[in-house]
């Protein structure tokens, strides 16, 4: 078993769940993603949000297996377990980080971007729209994964603008921008580092 892979997935989910449970949720910061998409769709379809979250998550898990293969699929299953367990732990601890709204957005976005990086480098997804970004990148390799994820999340927020409101969407757009930038910069650094090692 590749313990380093699962260690990195665990660290990535620690970062993501801490930022979500302790910063974004208590400070009411939205960032697109499956939950935001499901909230809006549930209102339009008049069905429970949790039902849609489960349906969309299962669909993305199926797409992960079909479009990305077994290695990503098994990493994603572990990532999903880590996310659910850690999010519940952080939520039950009741620890929250209360900072000025913009600072909360910047800090949590950078943390989530770094967490995504750890998971993606370990060939795992978070069973979110990163699955779609990775599949699109597999088909068209010139597509940037970080910014494709950003575009999808921005589209979700625009889709839900009438529920979230203009201010929430603006903060959400800043979150997505910083998250995408952080992920992209870390991926660029990793590529440069692996290239330097290969040339030594």
N, C-alpha and C positions, 0 to 999 in steps of 0.2 A: 504493500500500500504506500502511496506517495503522501507521507505525513506532512510534508512542506505545503503541498497543495491545500490540504484541509486546514492546516494552520492559518494560511493566508486567507482562506474563505471565512474562517472564524474571526480573524482580526478585522476583515472588511465589514462583516456584519456587526461587530462590536461598534465600529465607527458609525455605521449607518443608523443602527437602532438607538444609540446614545443620542445622536443628533435629532432623530425624529421624536423619540419619546421625551427627551429632556429639554429640547429647544423648540423645534417647529410646532409640535402639538400644543404645548402650553402657551406659546406665543401666537397661535392661530396663523401660521405661515403655510400657504399652499405651494405645491411645486409640481403640479401636473401628476402624471403617473396613473397607475391602475385605480387607486382609491378615488382620486379626483374624478377620473373618467366615469367610474361606477356611480359616484354621488350624483353627477349630472344626469346620466342615463337613467338612473333609478327614478329621478324626479320626472323625467319625460315619459317614462314607461309606467310609472306608478307601481313600482315593485320595490321590495326591500333592498337597500344598498348592499348588505352583506351577501345577498343572493347573487347579485351581479359581480361582486368582488370574487366570489368563489368560481363563478362561471368563466370570467375573463382569465383568472389565474390558471384554471385547468386548461383552457384553450392555449394559453401561452406556454404552459408546460408541455402540451402535446406538440406545439410548433417547435419548441426547443429540441425535442427528441427527433422530430422529422427533419428539421432544417439544420441542426447543429451536431447531431450525432450523440452517441452514448457517453462520450467523455464529458461533454457539457451537461448532458442530462443528469448523470450521477452527481456531478459537482453542484448542479442546481438543486437537486433534491436535498443535499446536505445544507446548502445555503438557505433554502426555505425553512428547514428545521431550526437552524441557527437563528434566523430572523424572528420566527414566531416565539422561540424560547426567550431570546434576549430582549425582545420588545416587551414581553410580559414581565420579565424581571425588572427592567428599568422603570416600567409603568408602575409596578407595585412598590418599588422603592420610594416613589413620590419625589425624587430629586429633580428639581427644575432649574434651568439657567435663565434668569431674567435680566436681560440687557436691553439697551435701546433697540427698537425694532430693526433698524438697518444693520446694526452690528450683529444681531441674532441671525439675520438672513445671511450675512456674509460668512459668519463663523460656521453655521450649520451647513451651508452650501459647500464650503471647502471641505468639511469633514465627510459629507456624503460623497462628494467627488472622489476623495481619497479612498473611501470605502468601496465604491464601485470599481476603482482601479485595482484594488487588491483582489476582488472577486473575479474580474475579467482576466487579469493576468494568470489566475489560477484555473482558467477555463471553466468558469461557472457564471450563471446569471443570477439575478435577484428575483426571477420570475416576474419581471416588470417589462416595460417597453424596451429595455435593453436587449431583450430577445429579438425583437423586430429589427433593431439597429444592427445587431450581429448578423442576422440572416441577410439583410440588405447589403452589408459589407462583404459577406461571403459571395454574393452574386455580382456585386460591383465593387471591387476592391479599392477603388479610388474614393469611395464614400467614407468620410471621417466618422468613426463610431461615436465619439463624444458629441460632435455637433449634430449628428443624425438623431441621437437621443434627445438633445436639446430642442430640436425642431418638433419632434413628436410631443414632448412635454408642453411646449409653448402652444401647439395646436390644441391640446387637451384643455389648457387654461382659457384659450380664446373660446373654445366650445362651451366652457362653463362660465363665461364672463357674466352672464345674466344671473347666476347664482352667487358667485364669489364677490362680484362688485369690482369696480375699476381699481381701487386702491390695492385690494388683495391681488389682483392680476399683475399690477405693476411690481409689487414686492415679489410675487411669484416669478415674474420674468427675470428680475435681478438674480433670484435664487438659481434659476435654470442656467443663466449666463455664467455665473461664478462656478456652479457645479460642472458645467461642460468644459469651461476653461481649465479648471483644476484637473479634471480627468484627462483632457487632451495634453496638457503640459507634462503630467506624470507618464503618459504613454510615450510621448516624444523623448523624454529623458531615458526611459527604459530601452527604447529602440537605439538611441545613441550609445548607451552603455553596452548593450549586447553587440553592437557593431564594433565598438572599441575593443571588447574582449575577443571578438572573432579575429580581429586584425593583429592581435598580439601573438 
